[in-house]
Amino acid sequence: MTSRNRDGDHSLGMDRPITRRQFINGVSVAVTGSLLSSPWLKAYGVPGSPFQFAPEKDPGYYPPALTGLRGSQEGAWEIGHAMRDGETWDAIGQEADTGESYDLVVVGGGISGLAAAYFCRKAAGPQARTLVLDNHDDFGGHARRNEFKHGNRLVIGCGGTVYIDTPSSYSPESIGLIRELGIDVNRVYQYFDDDFYSSLNLGRGVFFDKETFGVDRLVVRGDSTLAEFAAQTPLNPTAQKDLVRLSEGKKDYMPGLTSDEKKERLTKISYRDYIRNYVKVDPQVITYLQNRTHSLFGAGIEAAPALDCWGLGYPGFQGLNLEKGPYPGMSLTTVPRGTPGEPYVFHFPDGCGSISRLLVRALIPESAPGNTMEDIVTARLNYARLDEDGQPVRIRLNSTVVRALHRGDPQSAKEVEVTYIRGGKAQRVRAKTCILACWNSVIPHLCPEMPEKQKTALVYGVKVPLVYTNVMIRNWTSFQKLGVSSVSCPGGFHTGFSLDIPVSMGDYQFARTPEDPMVLSMIRTPCSPGLPLREQYRAGREELLVMEFETFEREIRDQLGRALSTGGFDPARDIEGITVNRWPHGYAYEYNSLWDPIWPEEKQPCVIGRKPFGRISIANSDAAAFAYVNPAIDQAYRAVQEVLKKA
Ligand SMILES: Cc1cc2nc3c(=O)[nH]c(=O)nc-3n(C[C@H](O)[C@H](O)[C@H](O)COP(=O)(O)OP(=O)(O)OC[C@H]3O[C@@H](n4cnc5c(N)ncnc54)[C@H](O)[C@@H]3O)c2cc1C
C-alpha cells in the first residue's frame, strides 16, 4: 500500500503545522556535508577548539521532546559510515588529546553500555572513573522515549524497546540489576490496566487495502468467529475457507513421520512453504499472512522457519501433534522461556526507556530528581550533568568512536587509546580497560589489529532494520466508534498500529477517555522478499537511511486516514505530532535455521566474536545474538568480569 499521489496532500494535512520536521531527511551525504547537517552542529556551529562543542550544556537540550526523524537521528551515523568506507582519522594532532584518563571507557550508551558502567562501579567502587561514549544525541540506544505535549499535558511514547520480556527468564545478574534499579516488576500489575480496551469493547481489526486486496476495507474481529470474520474480508471464497481450515489445523499434513522427523523438516522450510505446499492454502491466504512475522523476524513468512512459527503458536500445526519443547535450530526468540503464561505487561509508559533513565540516574544521581521506579517516569533528565569534570562516571553523547587501540602490544599494553569524533573534531582519551558495547559490525573498524577470525565472526550477523513510529493524535474517538484498539495491515506501509499501552505510573496517567490525546504506535519493517535474509536486512537499512521524513509522513497520514475513515478520523485535523524512530541497526541478528548453519555453541560467530582482546572486552546484545534487554545486561556483566581481571 502506498500513496504516491501528492494531489491529496492538502486533505491529508501535509501542509498543517504539527510538531515535526525539526530533524529532517536522513539523506546520505559526504562526510563534511553530513557533519554540517548535524542538528547540534547547526545550532552550535563548528567550534575552533574540539572541546568547545557542548550542546548538552544548553538548558533547552532535551532530545526526548524532539520529533520528526529520530532513532538513528541525522548526525549520528554519518561518521560511522565514513569509517566503514575507509575514512581515517590518523592525522589527529596532539591538540585532540583531552588529557583524560579512565579506569574504563565504554563505547555505546545503550542498556548494555550503561549496565557495564553500573557493574564496573559496583565491583571496583565508587571512585572508579568511567566514561561512556555514544554517537547519538540521547542515551539508551534502542531503549528510548519520545515525548509530546498537548497543551500542558505530557504524552509519553516508547521509541524502541518496549517490554521487560518474561522477567522470570532473566539471569540472576540481569534481574538483580533490574531490582537494584528499584524496579519491582510485580508492581507493574497494578499499573497496567490489562482489561482497559476490552472493557470498552475495543479489539483487533484488519485493514485490507485496495492496492493489495482490490478494495479498502477495515474488518473488525470483535466477538465474531474466524469464519464470520473471514466472510467479511475481501478475500476470495476459497481463501476465506482456507483461512478457517488453516486455523483449525485438524489435519496431519505430514503423515507417516515421527514428531522429530516433522520438526527436522520444519526447520528447513519456511512458514510460507509449509502453508503453500503442505496445507495447500489459496495464494491470497499467503498474501494475508505475509507480514505476520515482520515484527519479530524483521522479514516475511518466506524467510521465517516453519518450526519457529509453530513455536510462536501460528496456525496450521495442531494436527501434526508435535511434541512440546525446543528443537535444535529453533530461534532463541521462539524457544519457550520463563514461567508459562507469564503476561506481556512489564513496561513503563516509555517502554524500557525508563530502564536507561534509571541506569543514568544510578550512575549520575545529579542527572535526575527522585529515587523510585515511579518518579523516573515524569522526571526531566538534566543532560547538562551527564559529562562534568570531577564526576566518577561521565556520559558523553554526540561522540562517535572511530578507534580503540592498545598503546603497544595488545597482550602486554597497559592502556587503550580511544578516539572519537565530536563536534566535527577528533578527541582522544586513555583507559586502563575498554568495553565495546556498540554493535558487533562496528568493532573491526575500531580495532583493526584484532585477529582476522574474530573480525570475520563479528561481521557475520546483520542487524534487523525496523521503524517504531509514534503519532500523537488529538483524541481517539474514531477508534471507539470502530471498536478497535489495534489494526493490522497486511499490505500496509506500516504493518499495523495500535493505541498506546494502558499503563499509568507515578504522576503519569494514560489517556482514559476517548477525548484525550493519545500516542499511536506503528511498526514498519522494510523487507525485500526474495533476497537472502541478511541481504534483506542490508537493503532495508539502506532504504531507511535515504527515506525522507516527508515520505514517512505522507504514508502515515494516508494509511491512518484510509484505515480509520469510517470512524471519522481525519488525518489533517487529528494528527498533532509525528516521531519516526528509525532503527537501521535494530534487533541483534538471531540465527535462523533457514539461513544459517546450526552451530554448536562454541562455533557460533557471536561466541567467537566476543572473545576478549587484550584490554578490550565486548558487550551488547549482538554478543549473544539475542535481541532482548536481558542478554544486553548479561553480556555487560560478562565483559565487566573480563576487564576486572585486567585492571
Ligand atoms: C525497535 C526495537 C524494539 C525492541 N523491543 C524489545 C522489547 O520489547 N523487549 C526486549 O527485551 N528487547 C527489545 N528490543 C531489543 C533490545 O532493545 C536490545 O536488545 C537492547 O536494548 C540492546 O542494547 P545494547 O546496549 O546491546 O545495544 P543498543 O541499544 O543498540 O546500544 C548500543 C549503542 O552503541 C552506539 N554505538 C554504535 N557504534 C558506536 C560508535 N562507533 N561510537 C559510539 N557509540 C556507538 C549505538 O548507537 C547505540 O546507541 C528491541 C529493539 C528494537 C530496535
PDBQT file of the ligand as one rigid body, heavy atoms in Angstrom, charges set to zero:
ROOT
HETATM    1  C1  LIG A 701      12.563  -1.199  17.920  1.00  0.00    +0.000 C 
HETATM    2  C2  LIG A 701      13.072  -2.210  18.923  1.00  0.00    +0.000 A 
HETATM    3  C3  LIG A 701      12.194  -2.787  19.829  1.00  0.00    +0.000 A 
HETATM    4  C4  LIG A 701      12.652  -3.697  20.773  1.00  0.00    +0.000 A 
HETATM    5  N1  LIG A 701      11.789  -4.228  21.701  1.00  0.00    +0.000 NA
HETATM    6  C5  LIG A 701      12.260  -5.018  22.682  1.00  0.00    +0.000 A 
HETATM    7  C6  LIG A 701      11.403  -5.475  23.737  1.00  0.00    +0.000 A 
HETATM    8  O1  LIG A 701      10.208  -5.189  23.753  1.00  0.00    +0.000 OA
HETATM    9  N2  LIG A 701      11.946  -6.233  24.733  1.00  0.00    +0.000 N 
HETATM   10  C7  LIG A 701      13.278  -6.574  24.744  1.00  0.00    +0.000 A 
HETATM   11  O2  LIG A 701      13.724  -7.249  25.693  1.00  0.00    +0.000 OA
HETATM   12  N3  LIG A 701      14.114  -6.156  23.761  1.00  0.00    +0.000 NA
HETATM   13  C8  LIG A 701      13.632  -5.398  22.740  1.00  0.00    +0.000 A 
HETATM   14  N4  LIG A 701      14.473  -4.954  21.754  1.00  0.00    +0.000 N 
HETATM   15  C9  LIG A 701      15.878  -5.352  21.807  1.00  0.00    +0.000 C 
HETATM   16  C10 LIG A 701      16.600  -4.536  22.863  1.00  0.00    +0.000 C 
HETATM   17  O3  LIG A 701      16.228  -3.208  22.714  1.00  0.00    +0.000 OA
HETATM   18  C11 LIG A 701      18.072  -4.648  22.678  1.00  0.00    +0.000 C 
HETATM   19  O4  LIG A 701      18.479  -5.991  22.752  1.00  0.00    +0.000 OA
HETATM   20  C12 LIG A 701      18.879  -3.873  23.712  1.00  0.00    +0.000 C 
HETATM   21  O5  LIG A 701      18.314  -2.639  24.036  1.00  0.00    +0.000 OA
HETATM   22  C13 LIG A 701      20.247  -3.705  23.130  1.00  0.00    +0.000 C 
HETATM   23  O6  LIG A 701      21.033  -2.922  23.968  1.00  0.00    +0.000 OA
HETATM   24  P1  LIG A 701      22.549  -2.691  23.577  1.00  0.00    +0.000 P 
HETATM   25  O7  LIG A 701      23.084  -1.734  24.563  1.00  0.00    +0.000 OA
HETATM   26  O8  LIG A 701      23.209  -4.017  23.420  1.00  0.00    +0.000 OA
HETATM   27  O9  LIG A 701      22.513  -2.056  22.120  1.00  0.00    +0.000 OA
HETATM   28  P2  LIG A 701      21.987  -0.631  21.638  1.00  0.00    +0.000 P 
HETATM   29  O10 LIG A 701      20.741  -0.277  22.323  1.00  0.00    +0.000 OA
HETATM   30  O11 LIG A 701      21.992  -0.687  20.153  1.00  0.00    +0.000 OA
HETATM   31  O12 LIG A 701      23.115   0.355  22.137  1.00  0.00    +0.000 OA
HETATM   32  C14 LIG A 701      24.389   0.397  21.506  1.00  0.00    +0.000 C 
HETATM   33  C15 LIG A 701      24.787   1.845  21.390  1.00  0.00    +0.000 C 
HETATM   34  O13 LIG A 701      26.102   1.915  20.852  1.00  0.00    +0.000 OA
HETATM   35  C16 LIG A 701      26.124   3.012  19.968  1.00  0.00    +0.000 C 
HETATM   36  N5  LIG A 701      27.264   2.940  19.055  1.00  0.00    +0.000 N 
HETATM   37  C17 LIG A 701      27.428   2.157  17.973  1.00  0.00    +0.000 A 
HETATM   38  N6  LIG A 701      28.591   2.436  17.378  1.00  0.00    +0.000 NA
HETATM   39  C18 LIG A 701      29.181   3.429  18.086  1.00  0.00    +0.000 A 
HETATM   40  C19 LIG A 701      30.395   4.145  17.948  1.00  0.00    +0.000 A 
HETATM   41  N7  LIG A 701      31.265   3.881  16.973  1.00  0.00    +0.000 N 
HETATM   42  N8  LIG A 701      30.663   5.119  18.844  1.00  0.00    +0.000 NA
HETATM   43  C20 LIG A 701      29.799   5.399  19.853  1.00  0.00    +0.000 A 
HETATM   44  N9  LIG A 701      28.639   4.725  20.031  1.00  0.00    +0.000 NA
HETATM   45  C21 LIG A 701      28.342   3.755  19.156  1.00  0.00    +0.000 A 
HETATM   46  C22 LIG A 701      24.805   2.874  19.259  1.00  0.00    +0.000 C 
HETATM   47  O14 LIG A 701      24.449   3.998  18.517  1.00  0.00    +0.000 OA
HETATM   48  C23 LIG A 701      23.887   2.610  20.425  1.00  0.00    +0.000 C 
HETATM   49  O15 LIG A 701      23.422   3.813  20.989  1.00  0.00    +0.000 OA
HETATM   50  C24 LIG A 701      14.023  -4.056  20.784  1.00  0.00    +0.000 A 
HETATM   51  C25 LIG A 701      14.914  -3.491  19.858  1.00  0.00    +0.000 A 
HETATM   52  C26 LIG A 701      14.439  -2.575  18.935  1.00  0.00    +0.000 A 
HETATM   53  C27 LIG A 701      15.396  -1.980  17.938  1.00  0.00    +0.000 C 
ENDROOT
TORSDOF 0
